[in-house]
Amino acid sequence: MSDRQVLGRLLRLARPERGRLALSMLLGFATVGASIGLMATSGFLISYAALRPPILELLAAVVGVRAFGVSRGVLRYLERLASHDAAFRLLADLRVAVYERLEALAPAGLERRRRGDLLSRLVDDVDELQTVFIRGIAPPVVAAGVLALSTGLLAAFLPTAALVLAAALLGAGLGVSLLALRLGRATQARLAAARGLLATEVLGLLEGAGELLAYGRVDDALAEVEAADAELVALERAGAWRAGLVAALGTLVSGGAVGLVAVVGVPAVAAGDLAGYHLALVVLTAMAAFEATSPLPAAAQELSGALAAARRVFELTDAPDPVAEPATPRPAPAGGELRFEAARLRYAPDEPPALDGVDLTLLRGRRVALVGPSGAGKTSLAHVALRFRDLDGGRALLDGVDLEAYAAADVRRVVGLVEQDAHLFDTTIGANVRLGRPDASDDEVAEVLGRARLEAWVASLPDGLDTPVGEEGVRVSAGQRQRIALARALLVGAPLLILDEPTANVDRTTARALRREMLDAARGRGVLLITHDLPEPDEVDEVVVLEAGRVVERGRPEALLAAGGRYRAMADLAAVGAPRGAEPRAGG
């Protein structure tokens, strides 16, 4: 995407705030106009007062100096208020839009992106766009208006000085700004990527601090952070040198212009073409006019960074949806049956299939265990069931209707998920349970906590439901975290529930007890239990064994054990204490 296209998109985004932006332009023009008026009347007043005219002849100039001096500060404040109000409103709307886009992409559309880079795009890159809205829209328009005002004013006194000023203003406002834009393009695009890399490295260092300490790799991790920081510092240093060069050039142009105006003004006074007391007015007017163009070169250089940041933001927002929402969604399903027919899914053309012709049916009130080695495609099937992904082939049906005919939000209201690493937010137990139903009462929360075998534990806490769980649930045990996640799913009331390795983070004995409690809590619902641990025969109605994305066995647990096939081999491994997931990774 070219710079022009990116800038065009940003300008279209600014349309909702065009009223405030227009007001900031008007106030900006009035501010610089007041500055020009202040300098011009001051120069005239001082020069003309030296001739000792009657005081009444100076009265208008005295009042003008006072009026321009007071109004200049007031107008500048109002201009800053209007421009920043418009910019921050636009940034707030854009940040919400980016987050909503992240929601639509998660989780499948974000799997190949690093969290630190996503955070940098959502925060730093969006913040960088204020350069466009604050310094890239109104100031050039204001500068054009000031050029017309100042040159028109000088033309009334000395046309030659007006031509000199016009040429200098164009050189400082347009020529130097284009040079700054060209110089900034060399590093600004790399700056945004360097900030994202540093954020990623720092986030990885903080999240993996325990493992790095345990394995003695802290120095290596710090070295990577330092390398990313050194690259960012080098780029910023180069940008600072270029910014200094551009600022010096702008000062040189403006100072030279004021000098030239004085050079052409003195002979005009000597020739009688310009009154002597008007010379200071002409020179000071030229000096004040550059207030409108002085910010433009720096803004142009920053604009390169803003466009690079915008390109990274648009790259994220333009990413294709992992699932396609129907143009006219079917009415929300009841959730009586979930069925897969010859389901096929492949993450990339050069990767093995994650699902390769899977048939599976889950009815409300039935329990189906989906077992198999890591990478067999179990979680892939769960993600299709929740419309995190769409199938490449075959069908996924909910109540006899293709999943892709429903809105994804409607599917997720009837198909619940408790993941292996259920995320708890850094808030209270009650707030985490209410995630899907914020309006649930304390009695309803207590009821689902009781079904998840947590009611007594919560009652024993001094703050009860208001007890904080800490960041990512660090203040509760792994089993408690899974039970809170289960209570959350139960509160939503989804008739079909997927338990994806809900006991993977606890020991085997605790896992069996926790799994049974979860299944009891979900009684009456259709439950798809994804697990490495083999369920007890009375816990499920059917077992489906998945390998390399294919169903290799299915049936009642006791029948599969008696058949002596793959399921029996898994049971024998479990009986001698083989670790979960010891089977070879089978792809998907």
C-alpha positions in Angstrom: 0.0 0.0 0.0 1.5 3.3 -1.1 1.9 6.4 1.2 -0.8 8.1 -0.8 -3.3 5.3 -0.3 -2.5 5.1 3.5 -2.9 8.8 3.9 -6.2 8.7 1.9 -7.6 6.0 4.3 -6.5 8.1 7.3 -8.3 11.2 5.9 -11.4 9.1 5.4 -11.2 7.9 9.0 -11.1 11.6 10.0 -14.5 12.4 8.4 -16.6 11.9 11.6 -14.6 14.7 13.3 -14.4 17.0 10.3 -16.4 19.7 12.3 -13.9 19.8 15.1 -11.0 19.6 12.7 -12.4 22.5 10.7 -12.8 24.5 14.0 -9.1 23.7 14.8 -8.1 25.0 11.4 -10.1 28.2 11.9 -8.6 28.7 15.4 -5.1 28.0 14.1 -5.5 30.5 11.3 -6.8 33.1 13.8 -3.9 32.4 16.2 -1.2 33.0 13.6 -3.2 35.9 12.3 -3.2 37.4 15.9 0.6 36.8 16.0 1.1 38.6 12.7 -1.2 41.4 13.9 0.7 41.7 17.2 4.1 41.9 15.5 2.9 44.3 12.8 1.2 46.7 15.1 4.0 46.5 17.6 6.5 47.4 14.9 4.4 50.2 13.7 3.7 51.5 17.2 7.4 51.6 18.2 8.5 53.2 14.9 5.7 55.7 14.6 5.9 56.7 18.3 9.5 57.7 17.7 8.1 60.6 15.6 6.2 61.9 18.7 2.7 62.1 17.0 -0.4 63.1 19.0 -1.4 60.3 21.3 -4.7 59.9 19.6 -2.9 58.7 16.5 -1.3 55.9 18.5 -4.5 54.9 20.3 -5.6 52.4 17.7 -2.2 50.7 17.6 -2.1 50.5 21.4 -5.5 48.9 21.5 -4.5 46.5 18.7 -1.3 45.4 20.5 -3.3 44.6 23.6 -6.1 42.9 21.7 -3.7 40.8 19.6 -1.5 39.9 22.6 -4.4 38.6 24.7 -6.3 36.9 21.9 -3.2 35.1 20.7 -2.8 33.1 23.9 -6.6 32.4 24.2 -6.9 31.4 20.5 -3.8 29.1 20.8 -5.3 27.3 23.8 -8.7 26.9 22.1 -6.9 25.6 18.9 -4.9 23.0 20.9 -8.1 22.0 22.7 -10.1 21.5 19.5 -7.3 19.7 17.6 -6.4 17.4 20.4 -10.1 16.7 21.2 -10.7 15.7 17.6 -7.5 13.6 17.4 -8.1 11.7 20.6 -11.7 11.0 19.7 -10.4 9.6 16.4 -7.7 7.5 18.2 -10.2 6.2 20.6 -12.6 5.1 17.8 -9.6 3.6 15.9 -8.3 1.7 18.9 -11.8 0.2 19.5 -12.0 -0.7 15.8 -8.6 -2.4 15.9 -9.6 -4.4 19.1 -12.9 -5.4 17.5 -10.9 -6.6 14.5 -8.6 -8.6 16.8 -11.7 -10.2 18.3 -12.9 -11.2 14.9 -9.5 -12.7 14.0 -8.9 -14.5 17.3 -7.8 -17.1 17.9 -7.2 -18.7 14.5 -6.2 -15.5 12.7 -3.7 -14.5 15.3 -1.8 -17.8 15.8 1.2 -16.7 13.8 1.5 -13.3 15.4 3.5 -12.5 18.5 1.6 -10.9 21.4 4.2 -8.2 21.9 3.9 -7.1 18.3 0.1 -7.1 18.5 0.3 -5.0 21.7 2.7 -2.6 19.9 0.2 -2.2 17.0 -2.8 -1.6 19.3 -1.1 0.9 21.5 2.1 2.5 20.1 1.1 2.4 16.4 -2.3 3.8 17.0 -0.9 6.5 19.2 1.6 7.4 16.4 -1.4 8.3 14.2 -2.1 11.4 16.3 0.7 13.0 14.2 -1.5 12.8 11.1 -4.6 14.1 12.9 -3.0 16.9 14.9 -0.1 18.0 12.8 -0.8 16.6 9.3 -4.3 17.9 8.5 -4.9 21.4 10.0 -1.4 23.0 10.0 -0.8 22.7 6.2 -4.2 24.3 5.6 -3.5 27.0 8.2 -0.1 27.6 6.6 -1.7 28.2 3.1 -4.1 30.7 4.6 -1.3 32.5 6.5 0.7 32.7 3.2 -2.2 34.4 1.5 -2.8 36.8 4.5 0.8 37.8 5.1 1.8 38.2 1.5 -1.4 40.2 0.9 -0.6 42.4 3.8 3.0 43.0 2.6 1.8 43.6 -0.9 -0.2 46.6 0.3 3.1 48.2 1.6 5.9 46.7 -0.5 5.1 44.2 -3.3 8.8 43.2 -3.7 8.9 42.1 0.0 5.6 40.2 -0.5 7.2 38.2 -3.4 10.3 37.5 -1.2 8.1 36.3 1.6 5.9 34.2 -0.6 8.9 32.4 -2.1 10.4 31.8 1.4 7.2 30.5 2.9 6.8 28.1 0.0 10.4 27.0 0.4 10.1 26.5 4.2 6.6 25.0 4.2 6.7 22.9 1.0 10.3 22.4 0.0 11.8 21.7 3.4 8.8 19.6 4.4 9.2 17.4 1.3 12.9 17.0 2.0 12.0 16.1 5.6 9.4 13.6 4.4 12.0 12.0 2.0 14.7 11.8 4.8 12.2 10.4 7.3 11.0 7.6 5.0 14.4 6.0 5.3 14.1 5.1 9.0 10.5 5.7 10.1 9.2 2.5 8.5 11.9 0.5 10.3 11.2 2.3 13.6 7.7 0.9 13.9 8.9 -2.6 13.3 11.8 -2.1 15.8 9.4 -0.9 18.5 7.2 -4.0 17.9 10.3 -6.3 18.1 11.4 -4.7 21.4 7.9 -5.0 22.9 7.9 -8.7 21.9 11.3 -9.4 23.4 10.5 -7.6 26.7 7.1 -9.4 27.0 8.8 -12.7 26.4 11.5 -11.9 29.0 8.8 -11.0 31.6 6.6 -14.0 30.9 9.4 -16.5 30.8 11.4 -15.1 33.8 10.9 -18.3 35.9 12.0 -20.7 33.2 14.9 -18.5 32.2 16.1 -18.4 35.8 15.7 -22.1 36.2 17.7 -22.9 33.1 20.3 -20.2 33.5 19.4 -18.4 30.3 18.6 -15.0 31.7 21.8 -13.5 30.2 20.9 -14.8 26.7 17.4 -13.4 26.9 18.8 -10.0 28.1 21.2 -10.0 25.3 18.3 -10.4 22.8 16.5 -7.5 24.5 19.6 -5.4 24.4 20.1 -6.1 20.7 16.5 -5.1 19.9 16.9 -2.0 22.1 20.3 -1.1 20.4 18.6 -1.3 17.0 15.8 0.9 18.1 18.2 3.5 19.6 20.3 3.5 16.4 17.2 4.2 14.3 16.0 6.9 16.7 19.5 8.5 16.7 19.5 8.6 12.9 16.1 10.1 12.9 17.1 12.8 15.5 20.1 13.8 13.3 17.8 14.2 10.3 15.3 16.1 12.4 18.0 18.5 13.6 19.2 19.0 10.0 15.7 19.8 8.8 15.1 22.2 11.7 18.3 24.0 11.0 17.4 24.3 7.3 14.0 25.6 8.2 15.6 28.2 10.5 18.0 29.2 7.9 15.3 29.7 5.3 13.1 31.8 7.7 16.0 33.9 8.9 17.3 34.4 5.4 13.8 35.5 4.3 13.5 38.1 7.1 16.9 39.4 6.2 16.0 39.7 2.5 12.8 41.5 3.3 14.9 44.0 5.3 17.4 44.2 2.4 14.6 45.1 -0.1 12.8 47.3 2.4 15.7 49.7 3.2 16.3 50.9 -0.4 12.5 51.3 -0.7 12.5 53.6 2.3 15.4 55.5 0.9 13.6 55.9 -2.5 10.4 57.0 -0.8 8.4 54.0 -1.8 7.9 52.9 1.8 7.4 55.1 4.8 10.2 54.6 7.3 7.9 53.8 10.2 6.4 51.0 8.0 9.8 49.2 7.7 9.5 47.5 11.1 5.9 46.5 10.3 7.1 44.8 7.0 10.0 43.0 8.6 8.2 41.8 11.7 5.2 40.7 9.6 7.5 38.4 7.6 9.0 37.1 10.8 5.6 36.3 12.4 4.4 34.5 9.2 6.9 31.7 9.7 5.1 30.6 12.8 2.7 28.8 10.5 5.3 27.0 8.5 7.9 26.2 11.2 6.1 23.1 12.5 5.6 21.6 9.0 9.1 20.1 8.3 9.1 18.3 11.7 5.5 17.2 11.1 6.5 15.9 7.7 9.3 13.8 9.1 7.0 12.4 11.8 4.4 11.8 9.1 6.7 9.1 7.6 6.6 7.3 11.0 2.8 7.8 11.2 2.3 6.3 7.8 4.5 3.3 8.6 2.5 2.8 11.8 -0.8 3.2 9.9 0.4 0.6 7.4 1.1 -1.9 10.3 -2.4 -1.1 11.7 -4.1 -1.6 8.3 -2.1 -4.8 7.7 -3.8 -6.1 10.9 -7.3 -4.8 10.2 -7.2 -6.0 6.5 -6.2 -9.5 7.4 -8.8 -12.0 6.1 -11.4 -13.4 8.4 -10.7 -16.9 9.5 -14.4 -17.5 9.3 -16.9 -15.9 6.9 -20.1 -14.5 8.5 -23.2 -15.2 6.5 -24.9 -12.3 4.8 -28.2 -13.4 6.2 -27.7 -15.6 9.3 -30.1 -18.4 10.1 -32.1 -18.0 13.4 -30.1 -19.0 16.5 -30.0 -22.7 17.0 -31.3 -24.6 20.0 -28.2 -26.8 20.3 -29.7 -30.2 20.3 -27.1 -31.9 17.9 -23.6 -31.2 16.7 -22.5 -33.4 13.8 -19.4 -33.6 11.7 -19.5 -35.4 8.3 -16.3 -36.1 6.5 -14.8 -33.0 8.1 -11.5 -31.8 6.5 -9.2 -29.0 7.6 -5.7 -28.0 6.6 -3.9 -25.0 8.2 -1.6 -24.4 5.2 -1.3 -26.0 1.8 2.2 -27.4 2.6 1.1 -28.8 6.0 -0.5 -32.2 6.7 -4.3 -32.2 7.3 -5.4 -31.4 10.8 -8.7 -33.1 10.1 -9.0 -35.8 7.4 -12.6 -37.0 6.9 -13.8 -37.0 10.5 -17.3 -38.2 11.3 -18.6 -37.4 14.8 -22.0 -36.8 16.4 -22.7 -35.1 19.8 -26.3 -35.1 21.1 -27.6 -33.2 24.0 -27.4 -35.5 27.1 -24.7 -37.7 25.6 -21.0 -37.7 26.5 -18.4 -38.4 23.8 -14.7 -38.7 24.6 -12.3 -37.7 21.9 -8.9 -39.2 22.6 -5.6 -39.5 20.7 -2.0 -38.3 20.7 -0.9 -34.6 20.7 -1.4 -33.1 17.3 -4.1 -35.6 16.3 -6.6 -32.8 15.5 -8.7 -32.9 18.7 -8.5 -29.2 19.4 -8.9 -28.4 15.7 -12.2 -30.1 15.8 -13.2 -28.1 18.9 -12.2 -24.8 17.1 -14.4 -25.7 14.1 -17.3 -26.5 16.5 -17.0 -22.9 17.9 -16.5 -21.4 14.4 -13.0 -20.2 15.2 -12.3 -21.9 11.9 -14.3 -23.1 8.9 -13.8 -26.5 7.3 -12.0 -26.9 4.0 -14.2 -29.9 3.1 -17.0 -32.0 4.5 -19.7 -30.5 6.7 -20.2 -29.4 10.3 -23.9 -29.3 11.2 -25.7 -27.8 14.2 -29.3 -28.9 14.5 -29.0 -30.2 11.0 -28.0 -26.8 9.5 -24.5 -26.0 8.3 -22.5 -24.1 11.0 -21.4 -21.5 8.4 -25.1 -20.5 8.0 -25.2 -19.2 11.6 -23.7 -16.1 13.0 -20.6 -17.1 15.0 -21.9 -15.4 18.1 -25.1 -17.5 18.0 -23.0 -20.7 17.7 -21.0 -19.8 20.7 -24.1 -19.3 22.8 -25.0 -23.0 22.4 -21.6 -24.5 22.2 -19.5 -23.7 25.3 -15.8 -24.3 25.7 -13.5 -25.0 28.7 -10.0 -25.0 27.5 -6.8 -26.7 28.7 -5.3 -23.3 29.8 -8.5 -21.4 30.7 -7.7 -17.8 31.0 -8.7 -15.9 34.2 -8.7 -12.1 34.2 -7.0 -10.1 36.9 -10.2 -9.5 38.7 -12.4 -11.2 41.2 -13.8 -14.8 41.2 -17.3 -13.5 40.7 -16.3 -11.3 37.8 -14.5 -14.2 36.1 -17.5 -16.4 36.5 -19.9 -13.7 35.1 -17.8 -13.2 32.0 -20.5 -14.7 29.7 -23.4 -13.3 31.8 -22.5 -10.0 33.5 -26.1 -9.6 34.8 -26.1 -12.9 36.7 -27.0 -12.6 40.4 -24.9 -13.8 43.3 -27.3 -16.7 43.8 -26.8 -17.9 40.2 -23.1 -17.6 40.5 -23.1 -19.5 43.8 -25.3 -22.2 42.2 -22.8 -22.9 39.3 -19.9 -22.7 41.7 -21.6 -25.3 43.8 -22.0 -27.6 40.7 -18.3 -27.0 40.0 -17.4 -28.1 43.6 -16.2 -24.6 44.5 -18.9 -23.3 46.7 -17.4 -24.4 50.0 -14.0 -23.0 49.0 -15.3 -19.7 48.0 -17.4 -19.4 51.2 -14.2 -20.0 53.2 -12.5 -17.0 51.7 -12.7 -13.7 53.6 -13.9 -11.8 50.5 -15.9 -14.6 49.0 -16.8 -13.9 45.4 -14.9 -10.6 45.6 -11.6 -12.4 46.1 -9.0 -11.4 43.4 -7.5 -14.3 41.4 -4.4 -12.4 40.3 -3.0 -12.0 36.8 -3.8 -15.1 34.8 -5.1 -16.7 37.9 -1.8 -17.0 39.8 -3.5 -16.8 43.2 -5.6 -20.0 42.6 -4.5 -23.5 42.0 -4.6 -25.2 38.5 -7.7 -27.3 39.6 -9.5 -24.2 41.0 -8.8 -22.3 37.8 -10.3 -25.1 35.7 -13.4 -25.3 38.0 -13.9 -21.5 37.8 -13.7 -21.8 34.0 -16.3 -24.6 34.2 -18.6 -22.5 36.4 -18.3 -19.7 33.8 -19.3 -22.1 31.0 -22.2 -23.5 33.1 -23.5 -20.0 33.9 -23.8 -19.3 30.2 -26.1 -22.3 29.9 -24.8 -23.7 26.6 -26.5 -27.0 25.9 -23.4 -28.4 24.3 -20.1 -28.2 26.1 -16.6 -29.0 25.0 -14.0 -29.8 27.7 -10.6 -29.5 26.0 -8.0 -31.2 28.2 -9.6 -29.7 31.4 -7.4 -31.7 33.7 -4.1 -31.5 31.9 -2.5 -29.3 34.6 -3.1 -31.5 37.6 -1.8 -34.8 38.7 -3.4 -38.0 37.5 -5.3 -38.8 40.7 -6.7 -35.3 41.0 -7.4 -35.3 37.3 -9.7 -38.3 37.5 -11.7 -36.8 40.4 -11.9 -33.4 38.7 -13.0 -34.9 35.4 -15.8 -36.8 37.1 -16.9 -33.7 39.0 -16.9 -31.7 35.8 -19.0 -34.4 34.0 -21.4 -34.5 36.9 -21.7 -30.7 36.8 -22.5 -30.8 33.1 -25.2 -33.5 33.4 -28.0 -33.0 30.9 -25.7 -31.3 28.4 -24.0 -32.8 25.5 -20.3 -33.1 26.4 -17.4 -33.6 24.1 -14.5 -34.5 26.4 -11.1 -34.0 24.7 -8.5 -35.8 26.8 -5.2 -37.7 26.8 -6.4 -39.6 29.9 -8.7 -42.4 29.1 -12.2 -42.0 30.8 -13.8 -44.6 33.0 -16.3 -46.7 31.2 -19.2 -45.2 33.1 -18.2 -41.6 32.4 -18.9 -41.5 28.6 -21.3 -43.0 26.1 -18.8 -43.2 23.3 -15.0 -43.0 22.7 -13.6 -41.7 19.4 -9.9 -42.3 18.8 -8.3 -39.8 16.5 -4.9 -40.0 14.9 -3.4 -37.8 12.2 -6.7 -36.2 11.7 -8.6 -39.5 11.1 -10.9 -41.5 13.2 -9.2 -44.9 13.7 -11.6 -46.4 16.3 -14.9 -45.6 17.9 -17.4 -47.3 20.3 -18.2 -47.9 23.9 -15.1 -47.8 26.2 -15.5 -51.4 27.3 -16.0 -52.6 23.7 -12.8 -50.9 22.5 -10.8 -52.3 25.4 -12.0 -55.8 24.5 -11.2 -55.3 20.8 -7.5 -55.0 21.6 -6.8 -52.2 19.1 -5.4 -48.7 19.5 -7.5 -47.8 22.4 -6.4 -50.9 24.3 -2.8 -50.0 23.6 -3.3 -46.5 25.0 -4.9 -48.0 28.1 -2.0 -50.4 28.6 0.4 -47.5 28.4 -1.6 -45.6 31.0 -1.7 -48.6 33.3 2.1 -48.7 33.5 2.3 -45.0 34.2 3.2 -43.6 30.8 3.0 -39.8 30.8 0.1 -38.1 29.1 0.7 -37.4 25.5 3.6 -39.9 25.2 2.3 -41.1 21.9 4.1 -39.6 18.9 2.8 -36.4 17.4 0.6 -37.2 14.4 0.1 -33.8 12.8 -2.7 -31.3 12.8 
